[in-house]
């Protein structure tokens, strides 16, 4: 077989390019593993004021001293140092308020989870106390399957129960298992679903 110098040069070039290609395809195992890991992006904010609106009308104003926003598959915003929300009626008057020591908002679900000293009250002086509460932002409803205490101004009464649902202005209240609070002591009696 006859090899010309140009053939030899081509073969050397092909071998050299092939070795470079093989070397370039070799990856560091740690670099490959790092590609599969999603890096968690966290945004931090202080002295937060957020206006919630619908159809161009202000519906609520949230204030919080500290916020963390996690960029994950589901975007989650956390308020680990308390939050306060003012809810407005159509004339932009404060209709009800909400306070909790901790809150967590899942944007795709439009649901806020509140815990630790949750208090909600309205302009009629009705007040709700509980340890855990969910607020569905799209429906404007509160709900929980935990214990609640409600003080109503008219008629003047204090109710305790397990399981609760109402509008965010504390109208149309449903308590699953109802009891009454007497002199600070809670005596529960089981009743079928009751609406107050």
C-alpha positions in Angstrom: 0.0 0.0 0.0 1.3 3.4 -0.9 1.0 6.3 1.5 1.6 9.8 0.3 2.7 12.5 2.7 -0.6 14.2 2.4 -2.4 10.9 3.4 -0.1 10.5 6.4 -0.8 14.2 7.4 -4.6 13.6 7.0 -4.4 10.4 9.1 -2.3 12.1 11.8 -4.8 15.0 11.8 -7.7 12.6 12.1 -6.1 10.8 15.0 -5.2 14.0 16.7 -8.8 15.4 16.3 -10.2 12.1 17.5 -8.1 12.1 20.6 -9.1 15.7 21.3 -12.7 14.7 20.9 -12.4 11.8 23.2 -10.6 14.0 25.8 -13.2 16.8 25.4 -16.0 14.3 26.1 -14.5 13.1 29.3 -16.4 14.9 32.2 -15.6 15.4 35.8 -18.2 13.3 37.7 -18.8 16.1 40.3 -19.5 18.6 37.5 -22.0 16.2 36.0 -23.7 15.6 39.4 -23.8 19.4 40.0 -25.8 19.8 36.7 -28.6 17.6 38.1 -28.9 19.6 41.3 -31.2 22.6 41.3 -29.7 25.6 43.1 -32.1 27.1 45.5 -32.6 30.8 44.9 -33.7 32.8 47.9 -34.7 36.5 47.8 -34.8 38.4 51.1 -36.8 41.5 51.9 -37.3 43.8 54.9 -40.2 46.1 55.8 -42.5 44.7 53.2 -45.6 46.4 52.0 -47.6 44.6 49.4 -50.9 45.8 47.8 -53.3 43.1 46.6 -55.8 44.2 44.0 -58.5 42.7 41.7 -60.0 44.3 38.7 -58.1 47.5 39.5 -59.5 47.8 43.0 -57.4 47.5 46.1 -58.5 44.5 48.1 -55.9 44.2 50.8 -52.6 45.5 52.1 -50.0 43.2 53.6 -47.2 44.4 55.8 -44.4 42.4 57.3 -41.0 43.1 58.9 -39.2 40.3 57.0 -39.8 38.1 54.0 -38.1 35.2 52.2 -39.1 34.2 48.7 -37.9 30.8 47.5 -37.5 30.1 43.8 -38.4 26.4 43.6 -40.7 24.3 41.4 -43.5 26.0 43.4 -42.6 29.6 44.3 -43.1 30.0 48.1 -43.0 33.2 50.1 -42.4 33.0 53.8 -43.0 35.6 56.5 -41.1 34.1 59.5 -41.3 37.3 61.7 -45.1 38.0 61.5 -47.4 39.6 59.1 -50.4 41.9 59.2 -53.2 42.2 56.5 -55.8 44.9 56.1 -58.8 43.9 54.0 -60.8 46.7 52.2 -64.4 46.9 51.1 -65.5 48.4 47.7 -65.2 52.0 49.2 -61.6 51.2 50.3 -62.5 51.3 54.0 -60.8 48.7 56.2 -63.3 45.9 56.6 -61.3 43.3 58.5 -57.7 42.6 59.7 -55.5 39.6 60.1 -52.4 39.0 62.2 -50.1 36.0 62.6 -46.5 35.4 63.8 -45.8 33.2 60.8 -47.1 33.0 57.3 -46.3 31.1 54.1 -47.8 31.9 50.7 -47.8 29.4 47.7 -48.3 31.5 44.6 -49.5 28.9 42.2 -52.2 27.7 44.7 -53.0 31.3 45.9 -53.2 30.0 49.5 -51.6 31.5 52.6 -50.9 29.2 55.6 -50.8 31.1 58.9 -49.7 29.8 62.3 -48.8 30.9 65.8 -51.1 33.4 67.5 -53.4 33.9 64.5 -56.0 36.7 65.1 -58.6 38.0 62.6 -61.2 40.6 63.4 -63.7 42.8 61.6 -65.3 46.3 62.0 -68.3 44.7 63.8 -65.8 43.7 66.6 -66.1 39.9 65.8 -62.7 38.3 66.6 -61.2 34.9 65.7 -58.3 33.3 67.5 -56.5 30.1 66.4 -53.1 28.4 66.1 -53.4 27.6 62.4 -55.4 29.1 59.6 -55.5 28.9 55.8 -56.6 31.9 53.7 -57.5 31.1 50.1 -56.8 34.4 48.3 -58.8 33.6 45.2 -62.0 32.8 47.1 -61.5 35.2 50.0 -62.2 32.4 52.6 -60.6 31.3 55.8 -60.5 27.6 56.9 -58.9 25.3 59.4 -59.4 21.8 60.9 -57.8 22.9 64.2 -59.3 24.5 67.3 -60.8 28.1 67.1 -62.3 30.6 69.5 -64.7 33.2 68.1 -66.0 36.2 70.0 -69.1 37.8 68.3 -70.4 41.2 69.2 -74.0 40.9 68.0 -75.3 38.6 69.4 -72.8 38.9 72.2 -71.3 35.4 72.5 -68.1 33.4 72.6 -67.8 30.2 70.7 -65.1 27.5 70.6 -64.9 24.7 68.1 -62.8 22.4 66.0 -62.9 23.0 62.3 -63.9 26.3 60.9 -64.7 28.2 57.6 -65.8 31.7 56.9 -65.4 34.7 54.6 -62.3 36.8 55.2 -64.6 39.5 56.8 -65.8 36.8 59.3 -69.3 36.5 57.8 -71.0 33.2 56.9 -69.2 31.3 59.7 -69.3 27.5 59.8 -68.0 25.6 62.8 -67.7 21.8 62.5 -67.7 20.8 66.2 -69.1 23.6 68.4 -68.6 24.4 72.1 -69.2 27.5 74.2 -66.6 29.3 76.3 -67.6 30.0 79.9 -65.4 32.1 82.2 -62.3 31.3 80.3 -62.9 27.5 80.6 -63.8 25.7 77.4 -66.5 23.1 77.6 -66.9 21.4 74.2 -70.0 19.6 73.2 -70.2 17.8 69.9 -72.9 19.1 67.5 -73.5 18.5 63.8 -72.1 21.0 61.4 -73.5 24.4 62.5 -73.6 27.7 60.7 -73.6 31.0 62.7 
